[in-house]
Amino acid sequence: MAVENPTELELLILKVLWEQSPLTAAQIRETLAQRGRNLAHTSVITMLQRMVVKRQLEQLDPVEGKAFRFSPLVGDKQVTQGM
């Protein structure tokens, strides 16, 4: 299946989730910040929602509280083949 080439930020998020998933938006934001990409929590949530619409990620129900978790629907091989 052909996958739309992800933007730079989408690719960073996918790399985080390929290493460990599922993760919450807060966990993704924290990991991005550790890698030098400081973003507002709302910006991360917006990106995650767009990636769900693009079918790059799936949104999973919370385990505890209200925090949704996210998991990749595309693998690194699919993305690199499309580039």
Buried (B, 14 or more C-beta within 10 A) or exposed (E): EEBEEBEEBBBBBBBBBEEEBBBBBEBBBBBBEEEEBEBEEEBBBEBBBBBBEBEBBBBBEEEEEEEBBBEBBBEEEBBEEEE
